[in-house]
Amino acid sequence: MERAQPLTADDIRSAFLELMVERGHVVIPRAPLVPHDDPTTLFTGSGMQPLLPYLLGAEHPAGRRLADSQTCLRVQDIDEVGDNRHTTFFEMLGNWSLGDYFKQEQIPQVWEFLTGRVGLDPHRIYVSCFSGDPEHGIPKDEESAAIWTGLFAAAGATTDQVDLGTEEHAAAVGTGGARIAFYSKKNWWCRGGKAEDMPIGEPGGPDTEMFYLFPQIAHDPAFGEHCHQNCDCGRFIELGNSVFMEYRRAADGFEPLPRRNVDYGGGLARIAAAAMDTPDVFRISLLRPIIERLEELSGRSYDDEQRAMRVIADHLRGATFLAVDGVKPSNKAQGYVMRRLVRRAIRFAFDLGLEENFFPQIIPTIASIYEAHFPQVAEHAEYVERVLVKEEQSFRRTLRKGLKQLTGFRGSGMTGVELFVLSDTFGFPLELAVEEAQSQGIELSPDWQAQFDEQLELQRARSRGATTLHV
């Protein structure tokens, strides 16, 4: 489908939800980033998380066909932010069939969305399917592969398949350009990640994943001799997956769910990047305005300062939504993560020469980006600004002192004792100190972590003794 201009992220979100409504789905509102009824996790990290009771069999008040665009936060990716595709905060487009339709309807529905509504080139779409788990009696997903084969054939694309098993094996042999690749653990979905790690009672099942090829990117051998759909070199970018939940973990293996479910999650940012034919998600309409504001404030260009601007844009967007959902910076739980996001953003702002408070210039931009679909961000913008600016002002003083202390270790290296002093005396966070030391080429002693932990325990012992004497 020819388009004069690629769809914006707002266009894509709307196109997805409109398609879902046409197919009988009810659009439900996003859940907060902080789960209210799930003590096992700090944040909503996937679209399915708020729907777990219904995937296990409870009746949803809105019915059996649901759709939404769910805001998510995954802090395990924080160190990856700075490349062209990782973010801690993201939106997942989702649709669910709770005991209603299954593979025969879901896969063509995703195909219609990606190729018909978004306009992606079908010749650049690749997929993966589950290769089976004989140990647990779970068969190879030939059905999904057959459906994909028919869709690719109708579009005039190649339909060849390859069995790859593990990602390690895939990196060693490559796909040879096969359109459909079978993987083992990578195409099994559950909250535990692997079948053997699934908590008892939780649902899971095989999934099929969709990827977009960027032929302008050459494969990097650092990620394996050969490229394949799940390669991390950036040549393929995952657009989303459809999970076919058929099983529930039992004490002695797996048992069928009372009803089969479909759980689709599509990364809005990555789909928007594919629509623009760019592997850089920070160029899409949800992030580019923040980057442009940073360029204006710093007088630097994005092309020259990609890592710093990517980190700031992602982290401040995530911190803004956390504030909207009631989180404040602190040293515990969600507040600690929020504080870490804010402080990393401030640290990278120093690299851009932004050594004075700049949050008030960025937060309104974030609010305007999301005003149409998430109006609560604009409604709470003044409150968000107060919360984040207070943290910004206090940490800038700490940052200046810590950076000054760190420069004294260039050429001599640091031990865990010195890292502890930096944290305890100057208030410089350990994670940021380690990251900064590595970026400045300051060598850390091999046992720095054990030394730091020892100093921390000594301090706690002193504190306990002081408290006892005081009482």
C-alpha positions in Angstrom: 0.0 0.0 0.0 1.5 3.3 -1.1 1.4 6.2 1.3 2.5 9.8 0.8 3.7 10.0 4.4 4.2 7.2 7.0 1.7 7.0 9.8 2.6 8.6 13.1 2.5 6.7 16.3 -0.9 8.3 17.1 -2.2 7.2 13.7 -1.0 3.6 14.3 -2.5 3.4 17.8 -5.8 4.7 16.4 -5.7 2.3 13.4 -5.1 -0.7 15.7 -7.9 0.1 18.1 -10.3 0.9 15.2 -9.5 -2.5 13.6 -10.1 -4.2 17.0 -13.5 -2.5 17.4 -14.4 -3.6 13.8 -13.6 -7.2 14.9 -15.8 -7.0 17.9 -13.3 -6.0 20.6 -14.1 -3.7 23.5 -11.3 -1.1 24.1 -10.4 -0.9 27.8 -8.4 1.8 29.6 -4.8 1.5 30.5 -3.9 0.1 33.9 -1.5 2.2 36.1 2.2 1.6 35.9 2.1 0.5 39.5 0.0 -2.7 39.9 -2.6 -2.5 42.6 -3.2 -6.2 43.2 0.2 -7.8 42.3 2.8 -7.7 45.0 5.2 -9.9 43.0 6.3 -7.1 40.7 7.0 -3.3 41.0 5.6 -2.2 37.7 3.2 -3.1 34.9 5.7 -4.6 32.5 3.4 -6.1 29.8 -0.1 -5.7 28.5 -1.2 -9.0 29.8 -0.2 -8.4 33.4 -3.4 -6.6 34.5 -5.5 -9.2 32.7 -3.9 -12.3 34.4 -7.0 -13.3 36.4 -9.1 -13.3 33.2 -6.5 -15.3 31.3 -6.8 -17.9 34.0 -10.5 -18.2 33.5 -12.3 -15.3 35.4 -15.0 -13.5 33.4 -14.1 -10.0 32.3 -16.9 -7.5 32.7 -16.3 -6.1 29.2 -16.5 -9.5 27.5 -14.2 -12.0 25.8 -12.7 -9.7 23.1 -10.6 -6.9 24.5 -8.1 -4.4 23.2 -6.0 -1.5 24.6 -2.8 0.4 24.5 -1.0 -0.3 27.8 1.8 1.8 29.1 4.6 -0.3 30.5 7.9 0.0 32.4 10.8 -2.5 32.3 13.8 -1.4 34.3 15.8 -4.5 33.4 16.5 -2.7 30.1 17.8 0.5 31.7 21.5 -0.2 30.8 20.5 -0.9 27.2 18.9 2.5 26.7 21.1 4.5 24.5 21.0 2.2 21.5 18.5 2.6 18.7 15.6 0.5 20.0 15.7 -0.1 23.8 13.5 2.0 26.2 12.4 1.5 29.7 9.0 3.1 29.1 6.9 1.9 26.2 3.4 1.3 24.9 2.0 -2.1 24.1 -0.9 -2.4 21.7 -2.8 -5.4 22.9 -5.7 -7.6 22.0 -7.1 -10.6 23.8 -9.4 -13.5 23.0 -10.6 -15.0 26.3 -11.8 -18.4 25.2 -13.2 -17.1 21.9 -11.2 -17.2 18.7 -7.7 -18.7 18.3 -4.8 -18.9 15.8 -6.9 -19.1 12.6 -8.4 -15.7 13.3 -5.6 -14.0 15.3 -2.7 -14.4 12.9 -4.6 -13.0 9.8 -5.8 -10.2 12.1 -2.2 -9.1 13.0 -1.3 -9.4 9.3 -4.1 -7.1 8.3 -3.0 -4.6 10.9 0.7 -4.6 10.0 0.4 -4.7 6.2 -3.1 -3.4 5.5 -3.6 -0.6 8.1 0.1 0.4 8.8 1.3 -0.4 5.3 4.4 -2.4 6.1 6.1 -4.2 3.3 5.2 -7.9 3.5 8.5 -8.8 1.9 10.3 -7.4 4.9 8.2 -9.2 7.6 9.7 -12.3 9.1 8.2 -14.5 11.8 9.2 -17.2 14.3 7.2 -20.1 15.8 7.7 -22.6 18.7 9.7 -25.6 17.8 8.1 -27.8 20.5 9.1 -29.2 23.9 9.0 -33.0 23.9 10.1 -33.2 27.5 6.8 -31.5 28.6 4.7 -33.0 25.8 4.2 -29.7 24.0 4.2 -30.1 20.2 5.8 -28.1 17.5 3.6 -25.2 16.3 3.0 -26.3 12.8 -0.4 -24.7 12.7 0.8 -21.2 13.1 3.6 -21.8 10.5 1.0 -23.0 8.0 -1.2 -19.9 8.5 1.8 -17.6 8.0 2.8 -19.6 4.9 -0.5 -19.0 3.3 -0.4 -15.2 4.1 3.1 -14.8 2.8 2.3 -16.8 -0.4 -0.7 -14.7 -1.1 1.5 -11.5 -0.8 4.1 -13.0 -3.2 6.7 -13.3 -0.5 8.9 -16.4 0.1 7.6 -19.0 2.4 10.7 -21.1 3.3 11.2 -22.4 6.9 14.1 -23.4 9.1 14.4 -25.1 12.5 16.9 -23.3 14.7 16.2 -24.4 18.3 18.2 -22.2 20.6 19.3 -18.7 19.9 22.9 -19.9 20.3 22.5 -22.4 17.6 20.8 -19.8 15.4 23.7 -17.4 15.8 26.0 -20.3 14.7 24.1 -21.3 11.6 21.8 -18.4 10.7 18.5 -18.6 8.9 19.8 -18.4 5.4 17.0 -15.8 4.8 14.2 -18.2 5.8 10.9 -16.4 6.3 9.7 -18.6 9.2 12.1 -19.7 11.9 11.3 -22.2 14.6 12.9 -21.5 18.0 12.6 -23.4 21.3 12.7 -21.4 24.5 12.5 -18.1 22.7 9.0 -18.8 21.5 7.6 -20.1 24.7 5.9 -17.3 26.6 5.2 -17.1 30.4 6.0 -14.6 33.1 8.8 -16.8 34.3 10.5 -16.6 30.9 11.1 -20.4 30.6 8.7 -23.3 30.9 10.7 -24.7 33.9 10.6 -21.3 35.6 6.8 -20.8 35.4 5.2 -20.3 38.8 2.7 -23.0 39.6 -0.8 -22.0 38.6 0.2 -19.4 36.0 -0.6 -19.6 32.3 1.7 -19.9 29.3 2.0 -21.3 25.9 3.8 -21.1 22.5 3.9 -17.8 20.7 4.6 -16.5 17.2 6.7 -13.4 16.9 6.8 -10.8 14.1 10.0 -9.1 12.9 10.9 -6.4 10.4 14.0 -6.5 8.3 16.2 -3.4 7.8 18.4 -4.4 4.9 20.4 -1.2 5.2 22.0 -2.5 8.4 24.9 -4.9 8.0 25.1 -7.9 10.4 27.6 -7.3 13.2 29.6 -10.5 13.9 29.9 -9.5 17.5 26.4 -11.0 17.9 27.2 -14.3 16.3 28.7 -15.5 13.0 25.3 -15.4 11.2 22.2 -13.3 11.5 18.7 -14.5 12.3 15.3 -13.1 13.4 16.3 -12.9 17.1 19.8 -11.5 16.5 20.6 -8.4 18.5 22.6 -6.7 15.8 19.7 -4.5 14.9 19.1 -5.9 11.4 15.8 -7.4 12.5 13.6 -5.5 15.0 10.8 -7.4 16.8 7.4 -5.8 16.2 5.3 -7.9 18.6 4.0 -11.4 19.3 0.8 -13.4 19.7 0.8 -15.8 22.6 -1.5 -18.8 22.4 -2.1 -19.6 26.0 -3.1 -23.2 26.2 -1.4 -24.5 29.4 -1.1 -23.9 33.1 1.8 -24.9 35.2 1.0 -27.7 37.6 3.1 -29.3 40.4 4.0 -32.2 38.1 4.2 -30.5 34.7 1.5 -28.8 32.6 -2.2 -29.1 32.3 -4.6 -27.6 29.8 -6.2 -24.3 30.6 -10.0 -24.4 31.1 -10.2 -22.3 27.9 -7.6 -21.3 25.3 -6.7 -17.6 25.1 -4.9 -15.3 22.7 -2.7 -12.5 24.1 -1.2 -10.1 21.5 1.3 -7.5 22.3 2.7 -5.1 19.7 5.4 -2.5 20.5 3.9 0.8 19.3 7.3 2.5 19.0 8.9 -0.2 17.0 5.9 -0.5 14.6 6.0 3.3 14.1 9.8 3.1 13.4 9.2 0.3 10.8 6.5 2.5 9.2 9.1 5.3 8.8 11.7 2.8 7.5 14.1 3.7 10.3 15.6 1.3 12.9 15.9 4.2 15.3 12.7 4.4 17.5 13.8 7.8 18.9 12.9 9.3 15.5 9.2 8.5 15.9 6.6 11.1 16.8 6.4 10.0 20.5 10.1 10.7 21.1 11.4 13.1 18.3 9.7 16.2 19.9 11.6 15.6 23.1 14.9 15.2 21.2 14.2 18.4 19.2 13.6 20.3 22.5 16.9 18.9 23.9 18.6 20.1 20.7 17.2 23.6 21.2 18.2 23.8 24.9 21.7 22.4 24.4 22.6 23.8 21.0 23.8 20.2 20.2 22.6 17.9 17.4 21.0 14.5 17.9 23.3 13.0 15.3 26.3 14.0 17.5 24.8 13.2 20.9 22.5 10.2 20.3 23.2 8.3 23.5 22.7 11.2 25.9 19.6 12.5 24.2 18.1 9.0 24.0 18.6 8.3 27.7 17.2 11.7 28.7 14.1 11.4 26.5 13.3 7.8 27.6 14.0 8.4 31.3 12.0 11.6 31.7 9.1 10.2 29.8 9.0 7.2 32.1 9.4 9.4 35.2 6.6 11.6 34.0 4.2 8.7 33.7 5.3 7.3 37.1 4.5 10.7 38.7 1.1 10.7 37.0 0.4 7.3 38.5 1.3 8.5 42.0 5.0 7.6 42.5 7.4 10.0 44.1 11.2 9.7 44.2 12.4 7.8 47.3 14.9 5.2 48.4 12.5 2.3 48.3 10.6 0.2 45.7 9.0 2.2 42.8 10.3 5.5 44.2 13.9 4.2 44.0 13.5 3.3 40.4 11.9 6.7 39.6 14.8 8.4 41.4 17.3 6.4 39.4 15.6 7.4 36.1 15.7 11.1 37.1 19.3 11.0 38.2 20.5 9.2 35.1 18.7 11.8 33.0 20.4 14.6 34.9 23.8 13.0 34.6 23.5 12.7 30.8 22.2 16.3 30.6 25.6 17.3 32.0 27.2 15.8 28.8 25.0 18.2 26.8 26.1 21.2 28.8 22.7 21.4 30.6 23.9 22.1 34.1 20.9 24.1 35.2 17.3 22.9 35.8 15.8 21.9 32.5 12.9 19.7 33.4 10.3 22.5 33.2 11.2 22.8 29.5 10.8 19.1 28.8 7.7 18.1 30.8 5.2 20.2 28.8 6.6 18.7 25.6 5.9 15.2 27.0 2.4 16.2 28.0 1.6 17.6 24.6 2.7 14.4 22.9 0.2 12.3 24.8 -2.6 14.8 25.2 -4.9 13.2 22.7 -4.8 9.6 24.0 -3.6 10.0 27.6 -5.0 13.4 28.7 -4.2 12.7 32.3 -0.5 13.6 31.6 -1.4 17.2 30.6 -4.0 17.4 33.4 -1.3 16.5 36.0 1.6 18.4 34.3 2.0 21.0 37.0 2.1 18.4 39.7 4.6 16.3 37.8 6.8 19.3 37.3 6.8 20.0 41.0 7.7 16.4 41.9 10.5 16.1 39.3 12.0 19.6 39.6 12.4 19.1 43.4 14.4 16.0 42.7 16.4 17.7 40.0 17.4 20.6 42.2 18.6 18.4 45.0 20.5 16.0 42.9 22.4 18.5 40.8 24.4 19.6 43.9 25.2 16.0 44.7 26.2 15.3 41.1 28.7 18.1 40.9 30.4 17.0 44.1 30.5 13.3 43.0 31.9 14.0 39.5 34.6 16.2 41.0 35.6 13.4 43.3 35.6 10.8 40.5 38.1 12.7 38.4 40.7 12.1 41.1 40.7 8.4 40.4 41.6 8.6 36.7 44.8 6.6 36.2 44.7 5.0 39.7 41.5 3.0 39.8 38.9 2.6 42.5 38.1 0.1 45.2 34.8 -0.8 46.7 35.8 1.2 49.8 36.2 4.3 47.8 32.9 3.7 46.0 31.3 3.4 49.4 32.8 6.7 50.6 31.5 8.4 47.4 28.0 7.0 48.1 27.9 7.5 51.9 29.7 10.8 52.2 28.8 12.5 49.0 25.5 10.9 48.3 26.5 9.7 44.9 24.4 6.6 43.9 26.4 3.4 43.5 25.0 2.4 40.1 25.7 5.8 38.7 29.2 5.9 40.2 30.0 2.5 38.6 28.6 3.5 35.3 30.4 6.9 35.4 33.7 5.2 36.3 33.4 2.8 33.4 32.6 5.6 31.0 35.7 7.6 32.1 38.0 4.6 31.9 38.5 4.3 35.6 39.4 0.8 36.5 37.5 -0.9 39.3 39.1 -3.5 41.5 37.9 -7.0 40.8 36.3 -7.4 44.2 34.8 -3.9 44.4 31.3 -5.2 45.0 32.3 -7.4 48.0 34.3 -4.5 49.5 31.4 -2.1 49.1 29.0 -4.7 50.7 31.5 -5.1 53.6 31.6 -1.4 54.2 27.8 -1.1 54.1 27.4 -3.9 56.7 30.0 -2.2 59.0 28.0 1.0 58.7 24.8 -0.8 59.6 26.5 -2.5 62.6 27.7 0.9 63.8 24.2 2.3 63.3 22.7 -0.5 65.3 25.2 0.0 68.1 24.5 3.8 68.2 20.8 3.2 68.4 21.3 0.8 71.3 23.5 3.2 73.2 21.0 6.0 72.6 18.1 4.1 73.9 
